[in-house]
Amino acid sequence: MDLSNITRLDSNILLGIVNEKLRLECSSLEELVVMYEMDSALVTNKLDTLGYHYDPLTNQFKCYDR
């Protein structure tokens, strides 16, 4: 899947794809953004609009209370 242009992806779809890739293929967010040539700030900002942040301990984006 081409994740290089994440601006066109729905935020909810992006969340599912990113968490799946983190669970199955990548050991960190840094590895994911390098592997798929993504902008780390763009990913985190887009998922932050949904109320999700990256948790390095579990290697996934999790919902947080605002």
Secondary structure, DSSP 8 states (H G I E B T S, - for coil): ---S-GGGS-HHHHHHHHHHHHHHT-SSHHHHHHHTT--HHHHHHHHHTTTEEEETTTTEEEE---
